[in-house]
């Protein structure tokens, strides 16, 4: 949580801090409801204390009238929030703060120092940014420079020239890779012409990335990223229930596959014992492939052109793992069938082996292809991926197993 040194005109600093703490632990909708009846100055002071990405999500859920009032009251911060709203989700543009310590190269160390003394009464200042007449970033001044350099020396003589900066359109994950070995507390953000338009704190970037990663597990099973522990149950129901209906539909598809082979199951009841075994093993194989694929996408390792290699690798691993697990499962089927006096014990063991191997190949392929397909369609690769994967693995494992039994074991 980011604090400034500003308070609200109608509430004490402790009250605003407490309100900010409640906002950051609520979903955007609940946070907007929490702030809806608060005075404008309290709302703007509260939003100044929290991650800019959260601010954007909350502002989007305000009415137009309240949003305009809050932005106007927040002055420089509000202008920055308004700019940030123009950038897509998951880009650095959503995380920008206004750069308050901005100077010209001709200003002296003494002038800049006096200016900083005034600025720190209202905001935290880490660096001074030096811009030319067209507001293009030409240098950065550290607090050490202001402390040690002669007061009559111009900033242009002590500033760090050609400073590293980021652009607002860069996705958060790409930005994280670019700053991995820099570890600066603050990064300037410039537009395509090099004009300084904001700053982003390293802490803010890592907080946002941690939040996105924490939300991924829920998205895989249809839990909306907005849902928190404090989300009211009616809204949680609204988030979750549609995906449960979808999951029920896909479960019916798997059940229909079993229904097609009902006669085979009636003839060879022992098959029913091994249906959950195949479904469980193939499902876990698919989840492993899915986890690796999603992690590669999240870390930016899965670049364009490497999709085919991922799919081939997961299919091959599915084949190997399926064969090894299939041997154990096939031996188990043989002894169970033999103990029941089934004359087709050897054939049943072989069927389990082949079915396990084939279903694990399909599961590996599904685990890789489902997130790739979702991303190609413009959706979050994690969105309900586990639901789709479960359907694919259940249909494949049960269908292959029962089909082989139907064909290879005579009536």
Secondary structure, 3 states (H helix, E strand, C coil): CCCCCCCECCECHHHHHHHHHHHHCCCHHHHHHHHCCCCHHHHHHHHCCCCHHHHHHHHCCCCHHHHHHHHHHCCHHHHHHHHHCCCCCCEHHHHCECCCCEEECCCEHHHHHHHHHHHCCCCCCCEEEEECCCCEEEEEEEHHHHHHCCCCCEHHHHCEECCCEECCCCEHHHHHHHCCCCCCCEEEEECCCCEEEEEEEHHHHHHHHHHHHHHHHHHHCCCCCCCCCCCCHHHHHHHHHHHHHHHHHHHHHHHHHHHHCHHHHHHCCHHHHHHHHHHHHHHHHHHHHHHHHHHHHHCCCCCCCCHHHHHHHHHHHHHHHHHHHHHHHHHHHHHHHHHCCCCCHHHHHHHHHHHHHHHHHHHHHHHHHHHHHHHHCCCCCCCCHHHHHHHHHHHHHHHHHHHHHHHHCCC
